[in-house]
Amino acid sequence: MAEKKNNNSKPNPGNLRQINKTPKINPYWIYGVIIISFLAIQWFTLGAGPVETNWKEVKTSMIQNNDIQKIIVVNEKEAQIYLKKESYNKYKDKLDNGFTAPAEIGPHFFFTIGSVDSFEKNLQEVQAEASEENKISVEYKTVHNYIGELLNWILPFAIIILIWWFIFKRMSKGAGGGGAGNIFNVGKSQAKVFDKDSRVSTNFKDVAGLAEAKQEVEEIVDFLKSPEKFTKLGGKIPKGALLVGPPGTGKTLLAKAVAGEANVPFFSMSGSDFVEMFVGVGASRVRDLFKQAKEKSPCIVFIDEIDAIGRARGKNPNMGSNDERENTLNQLLTEMDGFDTNSGVIILAATNRADILDRALMRAGRFDRQIHVELPDLNEREEIFNVHLKPIKLSSEVQSSFLAKQTPGFSGADIANVCNESALIAARKNKDIVDKQDFLDAVDRIVGGLEKKNKIISIDEKRRIAYHEAGHATISWLLEHAHPLVKVTIVPRGKALGAAWYLPEERSITTKDQLLDEMCSALGGRAAEQISFNSISSGAQNDLEKVTKQAYAMVSIFGMSEKVGNVSYYDSSGQSEYAFSKPYSEKTAELIDAESKQLIEAQYTRALEVLKSNKDGHQKLAELLLEKEVIFSEDLEHIFGKRHWARPVLVNETKKELPAEEPTKTEKPAEHVSF
């Protein structure tokens, strides 16, 4: 049934810009039209002008046949010939040169004379025998070419001005210099303004997850829509809110939603827009931004990546110099704390490096609130998948809840990438719909990289890789606190020649036993090489790097060493107060090194013992991996039996075992990259 159209309906305010949009006219077109019009007027009003000839032809043809009415000598240089009316048709072929012919009244021909004296002498000789009535009258005229003289004066200056304008326009455009690229607008604000004529279509419904963060910013929108609700109780509208979180979690998207929801002007710009090659430009743009904001209050000002100008003062490499960023920051601090409390200007900013921001910028009265936008948990990932799965043609077996369980530690941007990558994989396989396996392949593609099945690997290298990865899988299966295994592969992927995928369990805190089991599992590959081949290789580099960092963190940050004690040398504020010296003595540094090494060696010895006591199972698993190249948790269960501390798992049609519980939200599916 067709919808009934209402002709009296008003256009959507969001489409006003499109309705009233007129085609843009390039100013260069106007200049071209003016020049062409000027040339056309000159051509058609003045004609094509006389045709050039020479004295010999004038003497032997025109004068002998008595065709010339008069000759006018212009500026003592050029003789212009006027033909008689009855003689015009005789020379019509010469006068018609393909363009506009000279007018009948003349002049019709011209030639250059050497000098007036020689011209008069030659003319007298030719007309010596002519009668008085047939003699040609000669007139002398001086003509001033005012336009040419004016152009000779103006044209050089015009060319210089044009070159200057062109160069500085390009400079100001390349440096982001203000307005329409004018060098004099370089100190103007670069903020994009969204108001009733250019609204943002994004709203809070488009932002999945982030329940707590949305609640905070929704309250800011309520402040602007109905401030009396809060001010009547004595409250004040907050001056600013800082969105803090890892990359890809939706900070900028949340700000766009605020712009779409609030019916107030929205100024959007990046922190790098304040940084310029000219001294004082950053501070000038800050002043201009707040000036515009006050004129349009109530409004919201959003500064993305504010760490570009908000870095802590005195911590920059070029110490002792006049840093332009510090001047910009000082002006920003003044403006944020300078305007009236109830002026209705609210500052939103986003950064993923809040630890390096200046303390004066973070204090109450400037940014009153810090809204933490963390990586999504299980339920939030499911909501995000529901948003990004809408445009994809899905198989009935694909469930957003299932996909959410397979993507621990993924940000919103990662989830969007998974959905897009799965559609590309399905299209590459000429499928009509995207099924579950395409999504699992997309997760593997993003975490581990592209498969390289054609990479040349020798038989001995492949065997070593298989035993290495089997060592990881064996120890992770046999230790209680190790992460549950998803699959192990020896197919090269990305930079790795082999990898083992694990899904970390949900943890708010991590115990010492859990950390030690993870270290032991990571060292399982090196231990397997030592036992099986009685030699070691460079394939454990990634494992050793991870274990070393973890051991030093346990000793110097988590206070898990009895000899070092319950101390932590980590500066969580990020202000680098110990930039030039360690916060401990050299003796303590030696103790930290010794304790870290002792932790690693103890877990390596433990890994050797576990593999030696389960040598047959490890060897059987390695040979199975050599045969199949990819094995799953059901293969380990068949060899080692069920884990006594195992959690319930989901088994899909492809025989991949995947945990049913929520993995940790602090990291992506773990992988031990080898070789």
NUVEXZA-129780 format. One line per field, with one value per residue (C-alpha): residue number from 1; x negated, y negated, z negated. Coordinates in Angstrom, 2 decimals, padded with zeros to 5 digits, m for minus. Layout:
num	(NUM,...)
xx	(X,...)
yy	(Y,...)
zz	(Z,...)
END
This chain:
num	(1,2,3,4,5,6,7,8,9,10,11,12,13,14,15,16,17,18,19,20,21,22,23,24,25,26,27,28,29,30,31,32,33,34,35,36,37,38,39,40,41,42,43,44,45,46,47,48,49,50,51,52,53,54,55,56,57,58,59,60,61,62,63,64,65,66,67,68,69,70,71,72,73,74,75,76,77,78,79,80,81,82,83,84,85,86,87,88,89,90,91,92,93,94,95,96,97,98,99,100,101,102,103,104,105,106,107,108,109,110,111,112,113,114,115,116,117,118,119,120,121,122,123,124,125,126,127,128,129,130,131,132,133,134,135,136,137,138,139,140,141,142,143,144,145,146,147,148,149,150,151,152,153,154,155,156,157,158,159,160,161,162,163,164,165,166,167,168,169,170,171,172,173,174,175,176,177,178,179,180,181,182,183,184,185,186,187,188,189,190,191,192,193,194,195,196,197,198,199,200,201,202,203,204,205,206,207,208,209,210,211,212,213,214,215,216,217,218,219,220,221,222,223,224,225,226,227,228,229,230,231,232,233,234,235,236,237,238,239,240,241,242,243,244,245,246,247,248,249,250,251,252,253,254,255,256,257,258,259,260,261,262,263,264,265,266,267,268,269,270,271,272,273,274,275,276,277,278,279,280,281,282,283,284,285,286,287,288,289,290,291,292,293,294,295,296,297,298,299,300,301,302,303,304,305,306,307,308,309,310,311,312,313,314,315,316,317,318,319,320,321,322,323,324,325,326,327,328,329,330,331,332,333,334,335,336,337,338,339,340,341,342,343,344,345,346,347,348,349,350,351,352,353,354,355,356,357,358,359,360,361,362,363,364,365,366,367,368,369,370,371,372,373,374,375,376,377,378,379,380,381,382,383,384,385,386,387,388,389,390,391,392,393,394,395,396,397,398,399,400,401,402,403,404,405,406,407,408,409,410,411,412,413,414,415,416,417,418,419,420,421,422,423,424,425,426,427,428,429,430,431,432,433,434,435,436,437,438,439,440,441,442,443,444,445,446,447,448,449,450,451,452,453,454,455,456,457,458,459,460,461,462,463,464,465,466,467,468,469,470,471,472,473,474,475,476,477,478,479,480,481,482,483,484,485,486,487,488,489,490,491,492,493,494,495,496,497,498,499,500,501,502,503,504,505,506,507,508,509,510,511,512,513,514,515,516,517,518,519,520,521,522,523,524,525,526,527,528,529,530,531,532,533,534,535,536,537,538,539,540,541,542,543,544,545,546,547,548,549,550,551,552,553,554,555,556,557,558,559,560,561,562,563,564,565,566,567,568,569,570,571,572,573,574,575,576,577,578,579,580,581,582,583,584,585,586,587,588,589,590,591,592,593,594,595,596,597,598,599,600,601,602,603,604,605,606,607,608,609,610,611,612,613,614,615,616,617,618,619,620,621,622,623,624,625,626,627,628,629,630,631,632,633,634,635,636,637,638,639,640,641,642,643,644,645,646,647,648,649,650,651,652,653,654,655,656,657,658,659,660,661,662,663,664,665,666,667,668,669,670,671,672,673,674,675)
xx	(000.00,m001.53,m001.98,000.11,m002.07,m001.38,m002.21,m001.94,m004.54,m007.53,m011.02,m013.10,m015.38,m018.25,m017.80,m017.56,m021.13,m020.52,m017.27,m018.77,m022.05,m023.02,m025.79,m029.13,m030.75,m034.47,m035.83,m038.30,m035.34,m034.27,m037.76,m037.80,m034.37,m035.46,m038.65,m036.84,m034.12,m036.72,m038.52,m035.23,m034.18,m037.54,m037.35,m033.81,m033.72,m037.07,m037.06,m040.03,m041.97,m043.83,m045.72,m049.48,m051.07,m054.30,m055.39,m056.13,m052.56,m051.17,m053.34,m052.81,m049.19,m047.19,m048.75,m049.13,m045.44,m044.35,m042.63,m043.79,m041.62,m044.05,m046.97,m047.23,m050.64,m050.17,m052.84,m055.38,m055.77,m052.84,m051.03,m047.34,m045.74,m042.10,m040.69,m038.09,m034.57,m034.58,m037.96,m037.02,m035.72,m038.97,m040.88,m038.13,m039.98,m043.00,m040.94,m038.87,m041.47,m039.08,m038.10,m036.24,m037.27,m038.17,m035.23,m034.45,m035.32,m038.88,m041.67,m042.11,m045.88,m048.92,m052.70,m055.65,m057.60,m061.29,m061.04,m058.67,m061.21,m061.92,m058.17,m057.33,m060.19,m059.08,m055.45,m056.38,m058.43,m055.52,m053.02,m055.28,m053.31,m049.86,m047.31,m046.42,m043.01,m044.51,m047.23,m046.83,m046.38,m048.60,m047.59,m049.67,m048.13,m049.45,m047.49,m047.93,m047.35,m046.21,m045.22,m048.61,m050.47,m048.31,m048.95,m052.69,m052.51,m049.96,m050.75,m054.11,m052.59,m049.53,m051.73,m053.72,m050.54,m049.02,m052.11,m052.17,m048.48,m048.85,m051.89,m050.42,m047.07,m048.79,m050.83,m047.81,m045.83,m048.65,m049.10,m045.38,m045.49,m042.07,m038.84,m039.05,m042.79,m043.59,m046.93,m045.30,m042.81,m045.52,m044.71,m041.02,m039.46,m039.37,m036.36,m033.52,m030.20,m027.11,m023.88,m020.28,m021.40,m023.93,m022.92,m024.66,m022.53,m024.20,m022.32,m022.52,m020.61,m023.53,m025.96,m025.83,m027.20,m028.93,m025.95,m027.70,m029.45,m026.19,m024.45,m027.08,m026.90,m023.09,m023.08,m025.19,m022.61,m019.88,m021.83,m021.65,m018.01,m016.57,m019.19,m016.57,m015.94,m019.42,m020.11,m016.95,m018.49,m021.70,m023.66,m025.96,m026.34,m029.68,m032.27,m033.84,m033.96,m036.96,m036.38,m039.22,m039.77,m041.73,m041.67,m038.59,m036.23,m033.87,m034.93,m034.50,m031.29,m029.91,m030.71,m028.93,m025.90,m025.93,m026.00,m023.05,m020.98,m021.59,m019.67,m022.51,m025.50,m028.32,m031.96,m034.21,m037.97,m041.15,m043.89,m046.36,m044.32,m045.74,m049.34,m050.73,m054.05,m053.45,m054.17,m051.09,m048.60,m047.52,m046.65,m044.87,m042.74,m041.80,m040.64,m038.68,m037.07,m035.80,m034.69,m032.49,m031.26,m030.17,m028.31,m026.34,m025.86,m024.45,m026.71,m029.18,m032.86,m034.48,m038.28,m039.42,m042.91,m043.47,m046.81,m048.28,m048.20,m047.44,m050.74,m052.18,m054.25,m057.97,m058.09,m058.80,m062.10,m062.94,m063.44,m064.43,m062.75,m059.52,m057.22,m054.20,m052.15,m052.67,m051.43,m048.36,m047.76,m048.11,m045.50,m043.19,m043.51,m042.68,m039.66,m038.23,m038.40,m037.62,m034.08,m031.00,m029.80,m026.27,m027.26,m026.16,m029.47,m030.45,m033.80,m034.04,m037.45,m038.72,m042.09,m043.60,m046.63,m045.16,m048.32,m050.37,m047.89,m048.77,m047.40,m046.04,m043.91,m042.51,m041.46,m037.84,m036.56,m038.00,m037.23,m034.83,m034.24,m036.37,m034.23,m036.07,m035.16,m036.54,m036.69,m033.24,m032.33,m030.34,m026.90,m028.21,m030.01,m026.75,m025.02,m027.80,m027.57,m023.81,m024.52,m027.21,m025.44,m022.39,m023.69,m025.21,m023.36,m023.69,m023.16,m020.54,m023.26,m025.06,m024.20,m025.57,m025.84,m028.11,m030.31,m030.58,m032.08,m034.76,m036.03,m037.33,m039.21,m037.93,m037.01,m034.02,m036.29,m037.68,m034.17,m033.23,m036.38,m035.41,m031.98,m033.44,m036.24,m033.78,m031.70,m034.85,m035.90,m032.44,m032.51,m035.98,m034.51,m031.56,m028.98,m025.51,m025.40,m027.93,m028.07,m029.66,m032.91,m033.48,m033.31,m035.71,m038.13,m037.80,m038.72,m041.77,m042.69,m042.58,m044.35,m047.00,m047.28,m046.87,m047.50,m050.61,m050.12,m052.61,m055.49,m058.47,m059.36,m061.71,m060.58,m062.89,m061.61,m058.01,m058.67,m060.31,m057.37,m054.89,m056.66,m057.00,m053.28,m052.37,m054.42,m052.32,m049.10,m050.12,m051.10,m048.10,m045.83,m047.46,m047.80,m044.77,m045.07,m046.28,m043.95,m041.61,m042.80,m040.85,m043.13,m046.75,m048.10,m051.42,m050.14,m052.19,m050.08,m051.35,m054.93,m054.50,m055.23,m052.88,m050.49,m048.25,m044.98,m043.59,m040.55,m041.39,m038.79,m037.03,m039.23,m039.05,m042.23,m044.95,m046.60,m050.24,m049.41,m047.56,m050.50,m052.95,m050.81,m050.65,m054.45,m054.94,m052.58,m054.42,m057.76,m056.33,m057.49,m061.14,m061.01,m059.52,m062.37,m064.94,m063.43,m062.60,m065.65,m068.16,m068.62,m066.82,m066.00,m064.99,m061.33,m060.60,m061.47,m057.87,m057.33,m060.50,m059.62,m056.19,m057.52,m060.29,m057.89,m055.52,m058.28,m059.56,m055.98,m055.45,m058.60,m058.67,m054.99,m052.76,m054.97,m054.99,m058.60,m059.46,m062.99,m062.01,m058.96,m055.56,m056.67,m055.68,m057.86,m055.20,m054.12,m050.42,m049.98,m052.09,m053.73,m057.21,m058.37,m061.33,m062.36,m066.09,m066.69,m065.29,m063.17,m065.42,m069.10,m071.50,m071.46,m067.68,m067.97,m070.29,m067.83,m064.93,m066.97,m067.87,m064.30,m062.86,m065.38,m064.69,m060.92,m061.50,m063.98,m061.67,m058.78,m061.04,m062.14,m058.49,m057.62,m060.39,m059.04,m055.45,m056.50,m058.81,m056.04,m053.66,m056.16,m054.02,m050.99,m053.12,m054.69,m051.32,m049.90,m052.87,m052.56,m048.83,m049.61,m052.09,m049.41,m046.44,m048.28,m045.35,m043.99,m041.33,m040.62,m038.73,m042.00,m043.73,m040.79,m041.11,m044.83,m045.00,m041.40,m039.07,m040.38,m039.13,m038.79,m037.40,m034.47,m031.50,m032.27,m030.31,m030.94,m029.91,m029.43,m033.08,m034.20,m035.81,m035.52,m034.88,m034.31,m030.80,m031.83,m032.90,m036.64,m038.59,m037.90,m041.47,m043.07,m042.26,m042.40,m045.88,m048.32,m051.84,m053.55,m056.45,m059.46)
yy	(000.00,m003.29,m006.01,m009.13,m012.13,m015.34,m018.29,m020.68,m018.90,m020.95,m019.83,m018.11,m020.64,m018.22,m018.53,m022.33,m022.58,m020.26,m022.00,m025.47,m024.35,m026.32,m025.32,m026.79,m029.15,m029.08,m032.68,m031.75,m031.24,m034.84,m036.11,m034.08,m035.36,m038.98,m038.55,m036.81,m039.49,m042.26,m040.66,m040.07,m043.71,m044.90,m042.59,m043.26,m047.00,m047.87,m045.25,m043.20,m046.37,m047.19,m044.53,m044.86,m045.58,m047.19,m050.29,m048.38,m047.09,m050.53,m052.16,m049.73,m048.84,m051.26,m054.57,m053.66,m052.65,m055.74,m053.65,m055.58,m058.28,m059.42,m058.34,m059.07,m058.81,m057.77,m058.69,m059.15,m055.38,m053.84,m054.87,m053.92,m053.73,m054.58,m053.24,m054.89,m053.45,m052.33,m050.59,m048.63,m045.58,m045.28,m044.41,m042.50,m039.19,m040.62,m042.34,m039.24,m037.27,m034.75,m036.92,m040.20,m042.36,m046.05,m048.44,m050.08,m053.54,m052.35,m052.26,m049.28,m048.77,m049.89,m049.71,m050.88,m053.87,m054.31,m058.04,m060.84,m062.52,m059.39,m058.61,m062.08,m061.96,m058.59,m059.71,m062.91,m060.94,m058.62,m061.47,m063.83,m063.42,m063.12,m065.91,m068.00,m066.39,m062.88,m063.62,m061.79,m063.88,m063.01,m063.68,m063.33,m062.18,m061.48,m058.74,m057.99,m054.37,m055.10,m051.48,m050.16,m052.78,m052.03,m048.31,m048.94,m050.59,m048.32,m044.88,m044.33,m045.26,m043.11,m040.10,m040.58,m040.91,m037.85,m035.74,m036.95,m036.16,m032.70,m031.75,m032.86,m031.27,m027.94,m028.40,m029.24,m026.34,m023.87,m025.02,m025.12,m028.87,m030.22,m030.82,m030.72,m030.19,m033.88,m034.48,m037.17,m034.61,m032.28,m033.16,m032.36,m029.25,m026.10,m024.64,m023.11,m024.49,m022.28,m024.16,m024.10,m024.48,m021.62,m019.06,m015.81,m012.71,m010.58,m010.23,m008.16,m005.28,m004.80,m004.37,m000.77,000.11,m002.60,m002.76,m004.70,m007.09,m007.75,m008.52,m011.14,m012.92,m012.66,m014.64,m017.33,m017.52,m017.84,m020.72,m022.59,m021.76,m022.58,m024.28,m025.58,m021.99,m021.93,m025.58,m026.04,m023.77,m025.79,m023.58,m024.88,m023.65,m021.79,m023.62,m020.63,m016.85,m014.79,m011.50,m009.13,m005.65,m003.38,m003.99,m002.79,m002.72,m005.37,m008.67,m010.68,m008.81,m009.73,m013.40,m013.17,m011.75,m014.72,m017.03,m015.18,m015.15,m018.70,m021.37,m023.84,m024.86,m022.35,m023.36,m020.46,m020.57,m018.60,m019.53,m019.62,m022.41,m024.81,m023.96,m026.15,m027.16,m030.82,m032.06,m032.97,m031.38,m028.66,m031.13,m033.36,m030.46,m029.57,m033.15,m033.18,m029.80,m030.92,m034.25,m032.44,m030.04,m032.88,m034.55,m031.34,m030.16,m027.88,m025.60,m022.73,m022.88,m019.50,m019.21,m015.79,m014.50,m017.32,m015.81,m017.54,m020.83,m019.69,m017.93,m018.70,m021.89,m021.61,m018.01,m018.83,m017.89,m021.46,m022.72,m026.35,m027.47,m029.36,m026.45,m027.36,m024.52,m025.87,m029.30,m027.64,m025.63,m028.73,m030.53,m027.50,m027.39,m031.09,m030.82,m027.76,m029.40,m032.90,m032.94,m033.18,m029.98,m030.22,m031.31,m027.93,m027.00,m023.41,m021.93,m018.28,m016.78,m013.32,m011.66,m008.21,m009.64,m011.29,m010.49,m013.09,m015.96,m019.00,m018.95,m022.47,m021.31,m018.38,m020.25,m020.89,m024.13,m023.34,m019.69,m018.96,m015.40,m012.60,m010.10,m006.80,m005.03,m001.53,001.50,003.10,006.13,009.16,007.52,004.31,006.22,007.95,004.58,003.29,006.40,005.84,002.37,003.43,006.62,004.74,004.09,007.60,010.54,013.11,016.83,017.93,019.62,016.36,014.99,011.76,013.38,016.09,013.53,011.43,014.42,014.85,011.26,010.49,007.23,005.98,002.31,000.98,000.16,003.73,005.18,003.02,004.30,007.92,007.46,005.81,008.37,011.27,009.85,009.49,013.07,014.37,012.34,013.69,017.21,016.26,016.81,015.30,014.90,014.51,017.53,018.26,019.59,016.32,014.43,016.85,016.49,012.70,012.80,014.94,012.59,009.52,011.10,013.14,011.64,013.06,016.74,017.52,021.11,020.76,019.67,021.95,023.81,026.78,030.06,029.65,026.11,027.26,030.08,027.71,025.29,028.12,029.30,025.68,024.96,028.35,027.42,024.29,026.24,029.11,026.94,024.61,027.69,029.22,026.09,024.89,021.13,021.10,019.58,022.02,023.06,022.28,023.69,024.25,023.83,024.14,022.38,019.16,016.12,012.54,012.49,015.69,019.20,020.69,019.55,020.76,018.96,018.70,016.92,015.28,015.66,012.73,011.30,008.07,008.93,011.47,013.60,014.60,018.24,017.18,015.07,017.90,020.39,017.96,017.57,021.33,021.79,019.09,020.83,024.18,023.66,023.09,026.04,028.31,027.49,028.23,031.64,032.77,031.47,030.85,027.34,024.02,021.53,017.91,018.90,018.08,014.38,013.22,015.56,014.42,010.76,011.28,013.31,010.82,007.90,009.92,010.94,007.38,006.19,008.79,007.72,003.93,003.05,005.69,006.28,010.08,010.64,011.46,010.06,006.77,006.43,004.81,001.83,000.50,m001.72,m002.41,m006.03,m005.71,m009.49,m009.60,m012.85,m011.27,m012.60,m010.22,m011.17,m011.63,m008.95,m005.62,m005.72,m003.05,m002.46,m000.43,002.28,002.52,002.58,005.59,007.26,006.64,008.13,011.18,011.77,011.38,013.83,016.27,016.16,016.87,019.70,021.31,021.39,022.65,025.54,026.18,026.26,028.80,031.02,030.86,031.78,034.59,036.14,035.91,036.62,039.16,036.88,033.95,036.00,037.36,033.84,032.54,035.33,034.67,030.99,031.89,033.97,031.58,028.23,026.92,028.60,027.61,028.19,031.42,032.94,032.12,033.57,036.78,037.04,035.71,036.16,033.53,030.73,031.10,027.33,026.86,024.51,025.31,024.84,024.28,026.63,025.38,027.28,026.85,028.71,025.60,025.51,022.08,021.06,020.13,017.76,014.18,013.76,010.84,007.40,006.22,008.11,009.72,013.49,014.37,015.92,017.24,016.08,018.25,017.82)
zz	(000.00,001.05,m001.48,m001.07,m000.42,m002.26,m000.03,m002.93,m005.01,m005.97,m005.03,m007.63,m009.38,m008.91,m005.13,m004.97,m003.87,m000.93,000.10,000.11,001.56,004.66,007.04,006.09,008.61,009.00,008.96,011.71,014.06,013.46,014.26,017.48,018.59,018.00,020.06,022.93,022.94,023.04,026.01,027.84,027.42,028.68,031.70,032.85,032.16,033.66,036.38,037.47,038.40,041.64,043.54,043.72,047.10,048.40,050.30,053.50,053.79,052.89,055.53,058.43,057.84,055.72,056.74,060.41,060.59,058.67,055.96,052.88,051.36,048.67,046.53,042.81,041.15,037.50,034.95,037.82,038.00,039.80,043.00,043.09,046.55,047.21,050.49,052.62,052.45,056.04,055.55,052.39,054.28,056.25,053.07,051.30,051.65,049.85,047.18,046.33,044.30,042.79,039.85,039.65,042.63,042.21,042.33,045.68,044.36,043.69,043.01,045.29,045.51,043.60,043.98,041.92,043.17,042.53,041.89,042.80,045.13,047.17,047.35,048.65,051.18,052.55,052.73,054.63,057.15,057.86,058.23,060.18,063.43,061.78,062.02,059.02,058.58,058.62,056.11,052.78,049.69,046.76,043.15,040.02,036.75,033.28,031.42,027.72,026.65,023.15,022.42,023.52,021.52,018.49,018.84,019.09,015.67,013.95,015.42,013.63,010.27,010.97,011.76,008.54,006.45,008.15,007.42,003.79,003.36,004.92,002.80,m000.49,000.31,000.84,m002.34,m004.44,m002.96,m003.51,m007.09,m007.83,m007.96,m008.56,m006.75,m003.00,m002.96,m003.50,m005.20,m007.32,m008.70,m009.97,m013.57,m013.19,m014.69,m012.53,m014.33,m012.30,m013.49,m013.51,m014.14,m012.94,m009.31,m009.42,m011.97,m012.84,m012.19,m014.89,m018.19,m021.36,m019.75,m017.37,m020.27,m021.48,m024.92,m026.97,m029.32,m032.09,m029.70,m027.83,m031.11,m031.93,m028.57,m028.46,m031.67,m029.97,m027.18,m029.81,m031.36,m028.07,m027.30,m030.72,m032.93,m035.39,m036.52,m038.06,m038.84,m040.91,m043.55,m043.58,m041.21,m038.50,m034.98,m034.65,m032.61,m030.93,m030.61,m029.51,m027.67,m028.53,m027.16,m024.83,m021.06,m019.21,m022.20,m020.80,m022.36,m019.16,m018.31,m021.73,m021.07,m017.68,m019.47,m021.83,m018.81,m017.29,m020.48,m021.74,m019.88,m020.39,m018.24,m018.35,m017.67,m016.69,m016.15,m016.82,m019.22,m016.34,m014.67,m017.25,m016.38,m013.60,m012.08,m013.03,m016.55,m018.56,m016.16,m018.60,m021.35,m018.80,m017.60,m021.18,m021.77,m018.52,m019.30,m022.70,m021.28,m018.73,m021.40,m023.71,m020.85,m020.17,m023.76,m024.97,m022.96,m023.17,m022.17,m021.40,m021.19,m019.96,m020.85,m023.33,m024.35,m021.24,m023.18,m026.73,m027.47,m030.90,m030.81,m031.41,m030.12,m026.49,m024.80,m023.73,m027.26,m027.64,m024.41,m023.93,m023.15,m021.08,m022.58,m026.08,m025.00,m023.47,m026.65,m028.82,m026.72,m026.88,m030.68,m030.89,m028.61,m030.34,m033.74,m032.48,m031.15,m033.35,m035.04,m033.66,m030.16,m028.75,m027.10,m027.87,m026.82,m025.76,m025.07,m024.22,m024.70,m025.14,m026.97,m030.05,m032.05,m030.14,m030.44,m032.53,m036.07,m035.74,m032.83,m034.78,m037.89,m038.85,m037.37,m033.97,m033.35,m036.18,m035.06,m033.70,m031.81,m031.35,m028.13,m028.64,m026.39,m026.12,m028.22,m027.00,m026.96,m025.44,m022.68,m021.87,m021.54,m019.29,m017.09,m016.74,m015.34,m012.85,m011.72,m010.41,m006.86,m006.49,m004.93,m007.69,m007.94,m010.46,m012.54,m013.28,m016.72,m018.15,m021.59,m020.12,m018.37,m021.52,m023.37,m020.69,m020.79,m024.31,m024.57,m021.20,m021.00,m019.07,m016.12,m016.19,m016.16,m013.18,m011.46,m012.23,m010.64,m007.55,m007.23,m007.51,m004.65,m002.52,m003.28,m002.30,000.91,001.69,001.44,003.72,000.99,000.94,m002.84,m005.64,m007.95,m011.32,m009.91,m008.04,m011.33,m013.02,m010.10,m010.37,m014.08,m013.28,m010.44,m012.69,m015.67,m013.90,m010.44,m006.95,m006.35,m004.29,m003.20,m000.35,m002.60,m002.07,m005.30,m005.52,m007.06,m010.07,m010.73,m010.49,m012.93,m015.42,m015.11,m015.73,m018.91,m020.08,m019.73,m021.19,m024.25,m024.78,m024.31,m026.63,m029.60,m029.22,m029.30,m032.36,m034.53,m036.47,m035.98,m032.36,m029.79,m027.98,m024.54,m021.36,m018.69,m017.74,m014.22,m012.44,m009.32,m008.92,m009.67,m009.58,m010.84,m012.86,m011.66,m014.24,m016.95,m019.75,m020.51,m024.03,m025.42,m028.76,m031.48,m033.13,m035.87,m037.81,m039.71,m039.02,m041.70,m041.88,m041.09,m037.94,m036.77,m037.42,m035.46,m032.53,m032.62,m032.72,m029.75,m027.77,m028.40,m027.28,m023.69,m024.64,m027.07,m024.37,m021.99,m024.71,m025.49,m021.95,m020.06,m022.85,m021.43,m021.40,m018.63,m018.18,m017.91,m021.55,m021.25,m021.63,m024.59,m026.37,m025.84,m027.36,m030.30,m031.07,m031.25,m033.41,m035.83,m036.27,m036.80,m039.52,m041.35,m040.90,m040.45,m042.06,m045.11,m044.68,m045.72,m049.34,m049.07,m047.40,m049.61,m049.35,m047.29,m043.87,m041.72,m039.10,m038.55,m037.69,m037.48,m034.33,m035.36,m035.11,m038.45,m038.31,m034.79,m035.52,m038.17,m039.25,m042.41,m043.93,m044.54,m042.43,m045.06,m044.80,m040.99,m041.23,m043.60,m041.17,m038.31,m040.40,m041.60,m038.10,m036.68,m039.52,m038.77,m035.08,m035.70,m038.25,m035.78,m033.00,m035.25,m036.05,m032.34,m031.72,m034.50,m033.22,m029.66,m030.81,m032.90,m029.92,m027.17,m025.31,m025.21,m024.05,m021.28,m020.15,m020.05,m018.04,m015.47,m015.16,m014.61,m011.88,m010.20,m010.46,m010.80,m012.88,m016.03,m018.53,m022.22,m021.53,m020.23,m023.53,m025.45,m023.46,m024.32,m027.91,m029.05,m030.43,m032.62,m036.20,m036.47,m032.96,m032.39,m030.10,m026.41,m023.22,m020.32,m016.89,m013.65,m012.66,m015.81,m017.26,m021.02,m022.42,m026.06,m027.07,m029.84,m029.36,m028.76,m030.09,m028.69,m029.09,m026.23,m022.89,m022.40,m023.56,m021.14,m021.55,m018.37,m017.38,m015.14)
END
